[in-house]
Amino acid sequence: MPSSNYPTSLDTTSTQVTPGSTTDLDASGFEHDQVHGAASTALIALETKLGISASPAASAATNAFLEHTGTGTTAWSNTLTGASIAGATLTGAITGGDQIMSAVVHKDYAETVYAGGNTSTAVTLDETNGNTQTWTMTGNCTFTMPSGSGLQAGTALTLILTQDGTGSRTGAFTSVKWAGGTGPTLTTTATTGTDILCFVTFNGGSSPVWYGFVAGQDFQ
């Protein structure tokens, strides 16, 4: 009788035989030591692959799951591919890796709001901090719009700009097209002068063209 095939291939009934109550354990194919040997080999191989208690499988990274490889074997993986999720509750952050999600219905969603702090006279904006950003105008500031290989076409950015206690701070924006070719004049009121500006780029990348819109000014 052959020994266990596992984990190279699955055992069969001729490999893992099941003796009956009257089976002669010296009969060919049912030898007592070989039956036990095949079972022990298979169990050890299975435990090695699955891991047990405080001794996880050597090939399994933290939070890995056992996945069918598509080649007739199973392997530990941290990448879920080709699966359908019927329903799930996310309890941690998910990184989408700039991948496309289609046919999605969003409900009760929000954007990350990034508090940029004081502008001084120059700010380089970064959409990865959050697509909605608040800034306090503490100087006549030039805002450098986001760019780079990671900037996706269709990226939108909302800026909420509030004047400091001095007020009358101006704002300029690089690589932005405005309606009529003229950018907005920021509200000058000290402390309470708040403007909301929205931007979108249709090409993204390292040389993006941004389009600017005034959502509203002098919010008090």
C-alpha positions as a Markdown table, in Angstrom:
| # | Residue | x | y | z |
|---|---|---|---|---|
| 1 | Met | 0.0 | 0.0 | 0.0 |
| 2 | Pro | 1.5 | 3.4 | -0.9 |
| 3 | Ser | 2.1 | 6.1 | 1.7 |
| 4 | Ser | 0.0 | 9.3 | 1.8 |
| 5 | Asn | 0.0 | 11.5 | -1.3 |
| 6 | Tyr | -0.8 | 14.6 | 0.6 |
| 7 | Pro | 0.1 | 17.5 | 0.1 |
| 8 | Thr | 1.3 | 16.8 | -3.4 |
| 9 | Ser | -2.1 | 15.4 | -4.3 |
| 10 | Leu | -5.2 | 14.2 | -2.6 |
| 11 | Asp | -5.3 | 10.8 | -1.1 |
| 12 | Thr | -7.8 | 8.2 | -2.4 |
| 13 | Thr | -9.6 | 5.4 | -0.7 |
| 14 | Ser | -6.8 | 3.1 | -1.8 |
| 15 | Thr | -4.3 | 5.3 | 0.0 |
| 16 | Gln | -6.3 | 6.0 | 3.1 |
| 17 | Val | -8.1 | 2.7 | 3.5 |
| 18 | Thr | -10.8 | 2.1 | 6.0 |
| 19 | Pro | -10.6 | -1.4 | 7.5 |
| 20 | Gly | -13.8 | -3.1 | 8.6 |
| 21 | Ser | -14.4 | -4.9 | 11.8 |
| 22 | Thr | -13.4 | -8.2 | 10.3 |
| 23 | Thr | -10.6 | -7.0 | 8.0 |
| 24 | Asp | -7.3 | -8.9 | 8.3 |
| 25 | Leu | -4.8 | -6.2 | 9.1 |
| 26 | Asp | -2.1 | -8.2 | 7.6 |
| 27 | Ala | -3.9 | -8.5 | 4.3 |
| 28 | Ser | -2.5 | -6.8 | 1.2 |
| 29 | Gly | -3.5 | -3.1 | 1.2 |
| 30 | Phe | -4.5 | -3.2 | 4.9 |
| 31 | Glu | -1.2 | -3.8 | 6.6 |
| 32 | His | -1.5 | -2.3 | 10.1 |
| 33 | Asp | 1.7 | -0.4 | 10.1 |
| 34 | Gln | 1.2 | 1.0 | 6.6 |
| 35 | Val | -2.4 | 2.1 | 7.3 |
| 36 | His | -1.2 | 4.0 | 10.4 |
| 37 | Gly | 1.9 | 5.4 | 8.5 |
| 38 | Ala | -0.2 | 6.8 | 5.7 |
| 39 | Ala | -2.7 | 8.4 | 8.1 |
| 40 | Ser | 0.1 | 9.9 | 10.2 |
| 41 | Thr | 1.9 | 11.3 | 7.2 |
| 42 | Ala | -1.2 | 12.9 | 5.9 |
| 43 | Leu | -2.1 | 14.4 | 9.3 |
| 44 | Ile | 1.4 | 15.9 | 9.8 |
| 45 | Ala | 1.3 | 17.4 | 6.3 |
| 46 | Leu | -2.1 | 18.9 | 6.9 |
| 47 | Glu | -1.1 | 20.4 | 10.2 |
| 48 | Thr | 2.0 | 21.8 | 8.7 |
| 49 | Lys | 0.0 | 23.5 | 5.9 |
| 50 | Leu | -2.8 | 24.8 | 8.1 |
| 51 | Gly | -0.9 | 25.6 | 11.3 |
| 52 | Ile | -2.2 | 25.0 | 14.7 |
| 53 | Ser | -2.7 | 27.2 | 17.8 |
| 54 | Ala | 0.4 | 29.3 | 18.5 |
| 55 | Ser | 2.3 | 27.7 | 15.6 |
| 56 | Pro | 0.9 | 29.1 | 12.4 |
| 57 | Ala | 1.8 | 27.7 | 9.0 |
| 58 | Ala | 5.3 | 28.8 | 8.0 |
| 59 | Ser | 4.0 | 29.9 | 4.6 |
| 60 | Ala | 1.1 | 32.0 | 5.9 |
| 61 | Ala | 1.7 | 35.7 | 6.6 |
| 62 | Thr | -0.4 | 37.5 | 9.3 |
| 63 | Asn | -4.1 | 37.8 | 8.3 |
| 64 | Ala | -3.6 | 35.4 | 5.3 |
| 65 | Phe | -6.3 | 33.1 | 4.1 |
| 66 | Leu | -6.2 | 29.7 | 2.3 |
| 67 | Glu | -7.0 | 30.2 | -1.4 |
| 68 | His | -7.5 | 27.9 | -4.3 |
| 69 | Thr | -4.7 | 28.7 | -6.8 |
| 70 | Gly | -6.6 | 27.6 | -9.9 |
| 71 | Thr | -4.0 | 25.0 | -10.6 |
| 72 | Gly | -5.4 | 22.2 | -8.4 |
| 73 | Thr | -3.7 | 23.3 | -5.2 |
| 74 | Thr | -4.3 | 25.6 | -2.3 |
| 75 | Ala | -2.0 | 28.2 | -0.9 |
| 76 | Trp | -2.0 | 31.0 | 1.7 |
| 77 | Ser | -2.5 | 34.4 | 0.3 |
| 78 | Asn | -3.1 | 38.0 | 1.4 |
| 79 | Thr | -4.6 | 39.0 | -1.9 |
| 80 | Leu | -8.3 | 38.3 | -2.6 |
| 81 | Thr | -8.8 | 37.9 | -6.3 |
| 82 | Gly | -11.9 | 37.1 | -8.3 |
| 83 | Ala | -14.2 | 36.6 | -5.3 |
| 84 | Ser | -17.7 | 38.0 | -4.8 |
| 85 | Ile | -18.5 | 39.6 | -1.5 |
| 86 | Ala | -22.2 | 39.2 | -0.7 |
| 87 | Gly | -22.1 | 41.5 | 2.3 |
| 88 | Ala | -19.4 | 42.8 | 4.7 |
| 89 | Thr | -18.8 | 45.4 | 7.4 |
| 90 | Leu | -15.5 | 47.2 | 7.2 |
| 91 | Thr | -13.9 | 48.0 | 10.5 |
| 92 | Gly | -10.6 | 49.4 | 9.2 |
| 93 | Ala | -9.2 | 51.6 | 6.5 |
| 94 | Ile | -9.1 | 50.2 | 3.0 |
| 95 | Thr | -6.5 | 51.3 | 0.4 |
| 96 | Gly | -8.0 | 51.2 | -3.1 |
| 97 | Gly | -4.6 | 51.5 | -4.9 |
| 98 | Asp | -6.2 | 53.8 | -7.5 |
| 99 | Gln | -8.3 | 50.9 | -8.9 |
| 100 | Ile | -11.6 | 51.4 | -10.6 |
| 101 | Met | -14.9 | 50.7 | -8.7 |
| 102 | Ser | -17.9 | 50.5 | -11.0 |
| 103 | Ala | -21.6 | 50.2 | -10.6 |
| 104 | Val | -21.3 | 51.5 | -7.0 |
| 105 | Val | -24.1 | 53.1 | -5.0 |
| 106 | His | -22.8 | 55.3 | -2.2 |
| 107 | Lys | -24.9 | 56.1 | 0.9 |
| 108 | Asp | -24.0 | 58.2 | 3.9 |
| 109 | Tyr | -20.5 | 58.9 | 2.8 |
| 110 | Ala | -18.0 | 61.6 | 3.6 |
| 111 | Glu | -14.7 | 62.9 | 2.4 |
| 112 | Thr | -11.6 | 63.3 | 4.6 |
| 113 | Val | -11.2 | 66.9 | 5.7 |
| 114 | Tyr | -7.6 | 68.0 | 6.0 |
| 115 | Ala | -6.8 | 70.9 | 8.3 |
| 116 | Gly | -3.8 | 72.5 | 6.5 |
| 117 | Gly | -3.3 | 75.2 | 9.1 |
| 118 | Asn | -1.7 | 78.5 | 8.3 |
| 119 | Thr | -0.7 | 79.2 | 4.7 |
| 120 | Ser | 2.0 | 81.8 | 5.1 |
| 121 | Thr | 3.0 | 82.8 | 1.5 |
| 122 | Ala | 3.3 | 79.5 | -0.2 |
| 123 | Val | 1.4 | 76.1 | -0.1 |
| 124 | Thr | 1.9 | 73.1 | -2.2 |
| 125 | Leu | -1.4 | 71.2 | -2.2 |
| 126 | Asp | -1.5 | 67.5 | -2.0 |
| 127 | Glu | -4.8 | 65.7 | -2.8 |
| 128 | Thr | -3.6 | 62.6 | -0.9 |
| 129 | Asn | -4.1 | 64.5 | 2.4 |
| 130 | Gly | -7.8 | 64.8 | 1.6 |
| 131 | Asn | -10.0 | 66.1 | -1.1 |
| 132 | Thr | -11.5 | 68.7 | 1.2 |
| 133 | Gln | -9.0 | 71.0 | 2.8 |
| 134 | Thr | -9.2 | 74.0 | 5.2 |
| 135 | Trp | -6.5 | 76.7 | 5.3 |
| 136 | Thr | -6.1 | 80.0 | 7.3 |
| 137 | Met | -4.7 | 82.8 | 5.1 |
| 138 | Thr | -1.8 | 84.2 | 7.1 |
| 139 | Gly | -0.1 | 85.8 | 4.1 |
| 140 | Asn | -0.5 | 86.6 | 0.4 |
| 141 | Cys | -0.3 | 83.0 | -0.7 |
| 142 | Thr | 0.5 | 81.2 | -3.9 |
| 143 | Phe | -1.1 | 77.8 | -4.0 |
| 144 | Thr | 0.7 | 75.2 | -6.1 |
| 145 | Met | -1.9 | 72.7 | -7.4 |
| 146 | Pro | -1.3 | 69.0 | -7.1 |
| 147 | Ser | 0.6 | 67.2 | -9.8 |
| 148 | Gly | 2.5 | 63.9 | -10.3 |
| 149 | Ser | 2.2 | 60.5 | -11.8 |
| 150 | Gly | -0.2 | 59.5 | -8.9 |
| 151 | Leu | -2.7 | 62.2 | -9.7 |
| 152 | Gln | -5.7 | 60.6 | -11.2 |
| 153 | Ala | -7.8 | 62.1 | -14.0 |
| 154 | Gly | -11.1 | 63.4 | -12.6 |
| 155 | Thr | -9.6 | 64.3 | -9.2 |
| 156 | Ala | -11.6 | 67.0 | -7.4 |
| 157 | Leu | -10.4 | 69.3 | -4.6 |
| 158 | Thr | -12.3 | 71.7 | -2.4 |
| 159 | Leu | -10.5 | 74.5 | -0.5 |
| 160 | Ile | -12.1 | 76.4 | 2.4 |
| 161 | Leu | -10.0 | 79.5 | 2.9 |
| 162 | Thr | -10.5 | 81.8 | 6.0 |
| 163 | Gln | -8.7 | 85.1 | 6.6 |
| 164 | Asp | -6.6 | 85.5 | 9.7 |
| 165 | Gly | -7.0 | 88.4 | 12.2 |
| 166 | Thr | -5.2 | 90.7 | 9.8 |
| 167 | Gly | -7.3 | 90.0 | 6.7 |
| 168 | Ser | -6.9 | 91.2 | 3.2 |
| 169 | Arg | -4.8 | 88.2 | 2.3 |
| 170 | Thr | -4.7 | 87.4 | -1.4 |
| 171 | Gly | -4.5 | 84.0 | -3.1 |
| 172 | Ala | -3.0 | 82.8 | -6.4 |
| 173 | Phe | -3.3 | 79.4 | -7.9 |
| 174 | Thr | -0.9 | 77.8 | -10.4 |
| 175 | Ser | -2.1 | 75.9 | -13.5 |
| 176 | Val | -5.7 | 76.8 | -13.0 |
| 177 | Lys | -8.2 | 77.9 | -15.7 |
| 178 | Trp | -11.0 | 80.1 | -14.5 |
| 179 | Ala | -14.2 | 81.2 | -16.2 |
| 180 | Gly | -13.4 | 84.3 | -18.2 |
| 181 | Gly | -9.7 | 83.8 | -17.5 |
| 182 | Thr | -9.7 | 85.6 | -14.2 |
| 183 | Gly | -9.4 | 84.1 | -10.8 |
| 184 | Pro | -11.5 | 85.2 | -7.8 |
| 185 | Thr | -10.6 | 88.0 | -5.4 |
| 186 | Leu | -10.7 | 86.5 | -1.9 |
| 187 | Thr | -12.9 | 87.9 | 0.8 |
| 188 | Thr | -10.8 | 90.4 | 2.8 |
| 189 | Thr | -12.7 | 90.5 | 6.1 |
| 190 | Ala | -10.4 | 89.6 | 9.0 |
| 191 | Thr | -11.1 | 86.5 | 10.9 |
| 192 | Thr | -14.6 | 85.8 | 9.5 |
| 193 | Gly | -13.9 | 86.1 | 5.8 |
| 194 | Thr | -14.3 | 82.6 | 4.4 |
| 195 | Asp | -14.4 | 81.5 | 0.7 |
| 196 | Ile | -15.0 | 78.0 | -0.7 |
| 197 | Leu | -13.2 | 77.2 | -4.0 |
| 198 | Cys | -13.6 | 74.0 | -6.0 |
| 199 | Phe | -11.2 | 72.5 | -8.5 |
| 200 | Val | -11.2 | 69.5 | -10.9 |
| 201 | Thr | -8.6 | 68.1 | -13.3 |
| 202 | Phe | -9.7 | 66.0 | -16.3 |
| 203 | Asn | -6.2 | 64.8 | -17.2 |
| 204 | Gly | -4.2 | 64.5 | -14.0 |
| 205 | Gly | -0.7 | 63.3 | -14.1 |
| 206 | Ser | 2.5 | 65.3 | -14.0 |
| 207 | Ser | 1.2 | 68.2 | -16.1 |
| 208 | Pro | -2.5 | 68.5 | -15.1 |
| 209 | Val | -4.9 | 71.2 | -16.2 |
| 210 | Trp | -7.0 | 72.3 | -13.3 |
| 211 | Tyr | -10.4 | 74.1 | -13.7 |
| 212 | Gly | -11.4 | 76.4 | -10.8 |
| 213 | Phe | -14.9 | 77.3 | -9.6 |
| 214 | Val | -16.1 | 79.7 | -6.9 |
| 215 | Ala | -18.6 | 77.8 | -4.8 |
| 216 | Gly | -19.3 | 80.7 | -2.6 |
| 217 | Gln | -17.6 | 83.7 | -0.9 |
| 218 | Asp | -17.8 | 85.8 | 2.2 |
| 219 | Phe | -19.4 | 83.0 | 4.3 |
| 220 | Gln | -20.0 | 84.5 | 7.8 |
